[in-house]
């Protein structure tokens, strides 16, 4: 497989294909809205291939007496979330003119209350989401569900199903409920379904429930035959077998590698969908496959935690990580349990709780030693080193780094491991640790060595994080020209990666350049980051 393209490149290619086919801006925006799960205001800007800065420039050329900045577009696009502001009617009209659409097209994703009209046709009160050869209707009111679906479901079940679906379909990309509440709603729903009498409707609802999870997937190819297979398994006409688990494992494997192209939010939606499906299958899993099924479920929770971490949803990450750890231990999967503890350590250290990070890292090291996985053992030592550095424990940090290097040298590339740590990433961690310890010269040395080895097989976020560390080290050495150039390179990656943690690191590094804010290099950096939509110029 060739190198994955950025989401921006994918969007632009889709736009060009649709426009070449004669599709209107409305058609193009709707395709983008459905494909990338963005709201209508964002979709129309994407359709025109504009950044928020470019959109503001287009506005200002048309209406020079009503100048706008990228912040105006950002605020309008974030609305109706708490961080946004509603555009005025006049501004909506101008946006419609700018994007060559109707005002109503810009509001198509907002709530529809036609169902409150007693004379309304029930079919007009639902949102229809397409899947191959079928449709799922997600009504906005319990009262119209039975008419819309023709299933005649009990109101209690309808309410639970809608509650669950509501946690999947969020136009503002924010979960309306916490992960714990989402899981509780899901467990209630599944329990209700499993206890429900075996009627014709039960299988239909099971079909809806499976699709409700798979509909959230950003991999349409995962539906098709496997969709019917899962319905068959859950409906009781087939048994959970190794092939069923292999399918879920394959999706999760692809998720780990698709974040670069799709961004953490889109991939998180798919991971949560697979996590839900796996939980549905666990009760009916044969005893000989149960450890593998639990390990798969643990991995889904771990990935959900990692993606939440990258989105700075730290409470969500903690919840999913704890779930992953519990499941790994229940499966008696020592290696996976150690790996989950590694990411838990990293989360704690990032949040400014290095001693908790040390606790997790030490426990991870003990479990990794039992697993006999040298690469994983090196990983546990690296996360311990990060935590020690954050806590100012220099000697312990350097000792952990040496342990990691020794273990990594002994690692066998042919032995499967939950960790993908290699020499390039270890050198990056060394540079990061020396940066935390205030040793800029050592950071420069190790970060440069790391960047020479980091390649296409590594996450772009990891490359960018290393570049940010190097930039901060150059700031410490008063080499501001090189520091600003590097931070601009990291910003270019961040613009297409979607990692909020990466953006936060860039903001921190930029804040460290405050003493040089009026110099030409920093002004150039500000312009560059503004062009990427990361800061206000």
C-alpha positions in Angstrom: 0.0 0.0 0.0 1.3 3.5 -0.9 1.8 6.2 1.7 -1.5 7.4 3.0 -2.6 10.8 1.9 -3.6 13.5 4.3 -7.3 14.1 4.9 -7.0 17.5 3.2 -5.7 15.9 0.0 -8.5 13.4 0.1 -11.1 16.1 0.5 -9.6 18.1 -2.4 -9.6 15.2 -4.7 -13.2 14.3 -3.8 -14.2 17.9 -4.5 -12.5 17.9 -7.9 -14.0 14.6 -8.9 -17.5 15.8 -7.9 -17.2 19.2 -9.6 -15.9 17.5 -12.8 -19.0 15.3 -12.7 -21.2 18.5 -12.7 -22.2 18.3 -9.1 -23.4 21.6 -7.4 -21.8 23.1 -4.4 -24.7 21.8 -2.4 -24.1 18.3 -3.6 -20.4 18.5 -2.9 -20.9 20.0 0.6 -23.4 17.3 1.5 -20.9 14.6 0.3 -18.2 16.2 2.5 -20.5 16.5 5.4 -21.5 12.9 5.4 -18.0 11.6 4.6 -16.1 13.6 7.2 -18.8 14.2 9.7 -18.5 18.0 9.7 -21.3 20.5 10.0 -22.7 22.3 7.0 -20.7 25.5 7.4 -17.5 23.6 7.5 -18.5 21.4 4.5 -19.2 24.4 2.2 -15.8 25.9 3.0 -14.2 22.6 2.3 -16.1 22.4 -0.9 -14.5 25.6 -2.1 -11.1 24.3 -0.9 -10.6 27.3 1.4 -8.9 27.6 4.8 -10.6 29.8 7.3 -8.1 32.5 6.4 -8.8 32.2 2.7 -12.6 32.3 3.3 -12.1 35.5 5.4 -10.1 37.0 2.5 -12.8 36.1 0.0 -15.4 37.8 2.3 -13.3 40.9 2.7 -12.8 41.3 -1.0 -16.6 41.3 -1.5 -17.6 43.3 1.6 -14.6 45.5 2.5 -16.8 47.6 4.9 -17.6 44.5 7.0 -14.1 42.9 7.4 -13.9 39.5 9.0 -11.0 37.4 10.3 -10.5 33.6 10.4 -11.8 33.8 14.0 -15.3 34.8 12.7 -15.4 31.8 10.5 -14.1 29.6 13.3 -16.8 30.8 15.7 -19.6 30.4 13.1 -18.4 26.9 12.3 -18.2 25.8 16.0 -21.7 26.9 16.6 -24.0 25.5 18.0 -21.4 24.1 20.4 -20.6 26.1 23.5 -17.4 27.4 22.0 -19.1 29.0 18.9 -21.4 31.9 18.2 -24.4 32.0 16.0 -24.0 34.1 12.8 -26.5 36.9 12.3 -29.1 36.6 9.6 -27.2 39.1 7.6 -24.0 37.2 7.9 -25.7 33.9 7.0 -27.0 35.6 3.9 -23.5 36.7 3.0 -22.1 33.3 3.7 -24.7 31.8 1.4 -23.7 34.2 -1.3 -20.1 33.5 -0.8 -20.6 29.7 -1.0 -23.2 30.0 -3.7 -26.0 28.2 -1.9 -29.2 28.8 0.0 -29.2 30.0 3.6 -31.1 26.9 4.5 -28.2 24.8 3.1 -26.0 26.2 5.8 -28.3 25.1 8.5 -29.3 21.6 7.3 -27.6 19.8 10.2 -29.5 21.7 12.9 -32.5 20.1 14.8 -35.8 19.5 12.9 -39.0 20.0 15.0 -41.5 19.2 12.3 -42.6 16.2 14.3 -44.2 18.5 16.8 -46.8 19.4 14.1 -49.7 17.0 14.6 -50.4 17.2 10.8 -46.9 16.3 9.8 -46.1 13.2 7.8 -44.0 10.9 10.1 -41.7 10.3 7.2 -40.8 14.0 7.2 -39.7 13.8 10.9 -36.7 11.5 10.6 -33.1 11.7 9.6 -32.3 8.9 7.1 -28.7 7.6 7.0 -27.7 5.3 4.2 -25.9 2.0 4.1 -25.6 -0.5 1.3 -29.0 -2.0 0.4 -30.7 -0.5 3.5 -31.7 2.6 5.5 -31.6 3.4 9.2 -34.0 6.0 10.4 -33.1 8.0 13.4 -36.1 9.9 14.6 -36.0 13.0 16.8 -38.9 11.8 18.9 -39.9 8.5 20.5 -43.5 8.9 19.4 -42.7 8.7 15.7 -40.3 5.8 15.9 -42.9 3.0 15.5 -44.4 4.6 12.5 -41.1 5.4 11.0 -39.6 1.9 11.4 -42.7 -0.3 11.2 -41.3 -2.4 14.0 -43.9 -1.6 16.7 -41.2 -1.4 19.4 -41.9 -0.7 23.1 -41.4 2.9 24.1 -38.7 2.0 26.7 -36.7 0.2 24.1 -37.1 3.0 21.6 -35.8 5.5 24.2 -32.8 3.4 24.9 -32.0 2.9 21.3 -32.3 6.6 20.5 -30.1 7.4 23.5 -27.4 5.1 22.2 -27.7 6.4 18.7 -27.5 9.9 20.0 -24.0 9.2 21.3 -22.9 8.2 17.9 -24.4 10.9 15.7 -23.0 14.3 16.8 -22.6 17.0 14.2 -20.3 19.1 16.4 -18.0 16.1 17.0 -18.5 16.3 20.7 -19.9 13.3 22.7 -23.1 14.4 24.3 -22.7 11.9 27.1 -19.6 10.6 29.0 -18.1 7.2 28.0 -19.4 5.7 31.2 -23.0 6.9 30.5 -22.7 5.7 26.9 -21.6 2.2 28.1 -24.4 2.1 30.6 -27.0 3.0 28.0 -25.6 0.3 25.7 -25.6 -2.4 28.4 -29.2 -1.6 29.2 -30.2 -1.7 25.6 -28.4 -5.0 24.9 -29.9 -6.5 28.1 -33.4 -5.5 27.0 -32.9 -7.0 23.6 -31.5 -10.3 25.0 -34.4 -10.7 27.4 -37.0 -9.7 24.9 -39.3 -12.4 23.6 -38.2 -14.1 20.3 -40.4 -12.3 17.9 -39.9 -11.3 14.3 -39.3 -7.8 15.6 -36.4 -8.8 17.8 -34.2 -9.8 14.9 -35.0 -6.6 13.1 -33.9 -4.6 16.1 -30.8 -6.6 16.4 -30.1 -5.8 12.8 -30.6 -2.1 13.5 -28.4 -2.3 16.6 -25.5 -3.9 14.6 -25.9 -1.4 11.9 -26.0 1.5 14.4 -22.5 0.4 15.4 -21.2 -0.3 11.9 -22.8 2.9 10.5 -20.3 4.9 12.6 -17.4 3.2 10.7 -15.3 5.3 8.4 -14.4 2.0 6.5 -17.5 1.3 4.3 -15.8 -1.9 3.1 -16.3 -3.4 6.6 -20.0 -3.7 6.1 -21.3 -6.0 3.4 -21.0 -9.7 4.1 -19.5 -9.2 7.6 -22.5 -7.0 8.5 -24.9 -9.9 7.7 -22.5 -12.3 9.5 -22.6 -10.3 12.7 -26.4 -10.1 12.6 -26.5 -13.9 12.2 -24.1 -14.4 15.1 -26.0 -12.0 17.4 -29.4 -13.3 16.3 -28.4 -16.8 17.4 -28.3 -18.6 14.0 -24.5 -18.7 14.0 -21.8 -19.1 16.6 -18.9 -16.8 17.4 -15.8 -18.3 15.7 -12.2 -17.4 15.0 -13.2 -15.7 11.7 -15.6 -13.4 13.5 -12.8 -12.3 15.9 -10.3 -12.0 13.1 -12.6 -9.6 11.3 -12.8 -7.3 14.3 -9.0 -7.6 14.9 -8.4 -6.6 11.2 -10.6 -3.5 11.5 -8.7 -2.4 14.7 -5.4 -3.0 13.0 -6.5 -0.7 10.1 -7.7 1.9 12.6 -4.2 2.1 14.1 -2.9 2.9 10.6 -5.6 5.2 9.3 -5.4 8.0 11.9 -2.9 9.8 9.8 -5.3 10.0 6.8 -8.6 10.4 8.7 -7.7 12.1 11.9 -8.4 10.9 15.5 -12.1 11.8 15.7 -13.1 9.8 12.6 -11.1 6.8 13.7 -12.4 7.0 17.2 -15.9 6.7 15.9 -14.9 3.4 14.1 -13.1 2.1 17.1 -16.1 2.7 19.4 -18.3 0.9 16.8 -16.1 -2.1 16.8 -15.9 -2.0 20.6 -19.7 -2.1 20.8 -19.9 -5.0 18.4 -17.3 -7.0 20.4 -19.1 -6.4 23.6 -22.3 -7.8 22.0 -20.4 -11.0 21.1 -18.6 -11.7 24.4 -21.6 -13.4 26.2 -22.0 -16.0 23.4 -18.3 -16.6 22.9 -17.1 -20.2 23.3 -14.8 -20.8 26.3 -11.8 -21.6 24.1 -12.1 -18.3 22.3 -13.0 -16.1 25.2 -9.5 -15.0 26.1 -8.9 -13.9 22.5 -12.3 -12.1 22.4 -11.5 -10.3 25.7 -8.1 -9.3 24.4 -9.7 -7.9 21.3 -12.2 -5.9 23.4 -9.3 -4.7 25.5 -7.4 -3.5 22.4 -10.5 -1.6 21.2 -10.8 0.1 24.6 -7.0 0.9 24.5 -7.3 2.4 21.1 -10.4 4.5 22.2 -8.3 5.7 25.1 -5.3 6.6 22.9 -7.5 8.5 20.4 -9.3 10.3 23.2 -5.9 11.2 24.7 -4.9 12.7 21.3 -8.1 14.7 21.3 -7.3 16.0 24.8 -10.4 14.2 26.2 -8.4 13.1 29.2 -11.3 11.9 31.4 -12.5 9.8 28.5 -9.0 8.4 27.9 -8.7 7.4 31.6 -12.1 5.6 31.4 -11.2 3.6 28.3 -7.7 2.8 29.6 -9.0 1.4 32.9 -11.5 -0.7 30.9 -8.7 -2.0 28.7 -6.5 -2.9 31.7 -9.3 -4.8 33.4 -10.1 -6.7 30.3 -6.5 -7.5 29.6 -6.1 -9.0 33.1 -9.4 -10.9 32.7 -8.0 -12.4 29.5 -4.8 -13.2 31.3 -3.0 -11.4 28.5 0.2 -10.3 30.3 1.7 -8.4 27.3 -1.4 -6.4 26.5 -1.8 -5.6 30.2 1.7 -4.2 30.3 1.2 -2.2 27.2 -2.0 -0.6 28.5 -0.1 0.4 31.7 2.5 2.1 29.4 -0.1 4.3 27.8 -1.7 5.0 31.2 1.7 6.2 32.4 2.1 8.4 29.4 -1.4 10.0 30.0 -0.6 10.7 33.7 2.8 12.2 32.9 1.2 14.4 30.2 -1.4 15.7 32.7 1.3 16.8 35.1 1.1 13.8 37.4 4.5 12.2 36.9 4.5 10.2 40.1 1.4 8.4 39.0 3.1 7.9 35.7 6.0 6.3 37.5 3.6 3.9 39.3 2.1 2.8 36.1 5.5 2.4 34.4 7.0 0.3 37.2 3.9 -2.0 37.1 4.2 -2.2 33.3 7.8 -3.2 33.6 7.1 -6.0 36.0 4.4 -7.4 33.7 6.5 -7.0 30.6 9.3 -9.0 32.2 6.9 -11.9 32.8 5.8 -11.6 29.1 9.3 -12.1 27.8 8.8 -9.4 25.2 12.0 -7.3 25.0 10.6 -4.6 22.8 7.7 -4.1 25.2 10.2 -4.1 28.1 12.0 -1.3 26.3 8.7 0.5 25.9 8.0 0.3 29.7 11.5 1.7 30.5 11.0 4.6 28.0 7.7 5.7 29.6 9.3 5.4 33.0 12.1 7.7 31.8 9.6 10.3 30.7 7.9 10.2 34.0 11.2 10.4 35.9 12.3 13.4 33.8 9.0 15.2 34.4 9.5 14.7 38.1 13.1 16.0 37.9 14.7 12.6 38.8 17.6 12.8 36.5 19.6 9.8 37.6 16.5 7.5 37.6 15.6 8.9 34.1 19.0 8.2 32.6 19.0 4.7 34.2 15.6 3.9 32.6 16.8 5.2 29.2 19.8 2.9 29.4 17.5 0.0 30.4 15.3 0.8 27.4 18.3 0.9 25.0 19.6 -2.5 26.3 16.2 -4.2 26.0 15.7 -2.7 22.5 19.0 -4.0 21.3 18.0 -7.5 22.5 14.6 -7.3 20.8 13.9 -9.8 18.1 12.2 -8.3 15.0 10.6 -11.7 14.4 8.9 -11.9 17.8 5.4 -10.4 17.9 5.0 -7.5 20.3 2.3 -5.1 21.3 4.9 -2.3 21.1 6.2 -0.9 17.9 9.1 1.0 19.6 12.2 1.2 17.5 15.6 3.0 17.7 14.1 6.2 16.0 11.4 6.5 18.6 13.8 5.7 21.5 16.1 8.4 20.4 13.2 10.8 20.3 12.2 9.9 23.9 15.8 10.5 24.9 15.7 14.0 23.4 12.3 14.7 25.1 13.7 13.6 28.5 16.8 15.8 28.2 14.5 18.7 27.2 12.5 18.2 30.4 15.8 18.1 32.3 16.9 21.4 30.8 19.7 20.0 28.7 19.2 21.6 25.3 22.5 20.4 23.8 21.6 16.7 24.5 18.1 17.3 23.1 19.5 18.7 19.9 21.8 15.7 19.5 19.2 13.0 20.1 16.3 14.7 18.3 18.5 15.2 15.2 19.5 11.5 15.3 15.9 10.5 15.7 14.7 12.6 12.7 17.3 11.0 10.5 15.7 7.6 11.2 12.0 8.5 11.4 10.4 7.5 8.1 7.1 6.7 6.4 6.4 3.8 8.8 6.2 6.2 11.7 3.2 8.4 12.6 3.5 11.9 11.3 2.5 13.1 14.8 5.6 11.4 16.3 7.8 13.1 13.7 6.2 16.5 14.5 6.5 16.0 18.3 10.2 15.4 17.8 10.5 18.5 15.7 8.8 20.5 18.4 11.3 19.2 21.0 14.2 20.2 18.7 12.7 23.6 18.1 12.4 24.2 21.9 16.0 23.1 22.4 17.1 25.6 19.8 15.1 28.3 21.7 17.1 27.3 24.8 20.3 27.8 22.8 19.1 31.2 21.5 19.1 29.9 17.9 15.8 31.5 17.1 16.0 31.3 13.3 16.3 27.5 13.3 13.7 27.2 16.1 11.1 29.1 14.1 11.7 27.2 10.9 11.3 23.9 12.7 8.2 24.9 14.5 6.6 26.0 11.2 7.4 22.5 9.8 5.6 20.9 12.8 2.7 23.2 12.2 2.4 22.0 8.6 2.1 18.5 9.9 -0.4 19.5 12.6 -2.7 21.2 10.1 -3.5 17.8 8.5 -3.0 15.4 11.5 -5.9 16.5 13.8 -4.0 15.8 17.0 -5.0 18.4 19.6 -2.0 17.3 21.7 0.3 18.2 18.9 -1.3 21.6 18.5 -1.0 22.2 22.2 2.8 21.4 22.1 3.2 23.8 19.2 1.4 26.5 21.1 3.6 25.9 24.1 6.8 26.2 22.0 5.5 29.3 20.3 4.8 30.9 23.8 8.4 30.2 24.7 9.5 32.6 21.8 7.8 35.5 23.5 11.1 37.4 24.0 11.6 37.4 20.2 8.0 38.2 19.3 8.9 41.3 17.4 11.7 39.8 15.4 11.4 38.8 11.7 11.7 35.0 12.2 8.9 34.9 14.8 6.7 37.2 12.6 7.3 34.8 9.7 6.5 31.9 11.9 3.2 33.5 13.0 2.2 34.1 9.4 3.0 30.5 8.6 1.0 29.0 11.5 -1.8 31.4 10.7 -1.9 30.1 7.1 -2.3 26.6 8.5 -5.2 27.8 10.6 -3.4 27.2 13.9 -3.1 30.7 15.3 -4.2 34.3 14.6 -1.5 36.2 12.7 
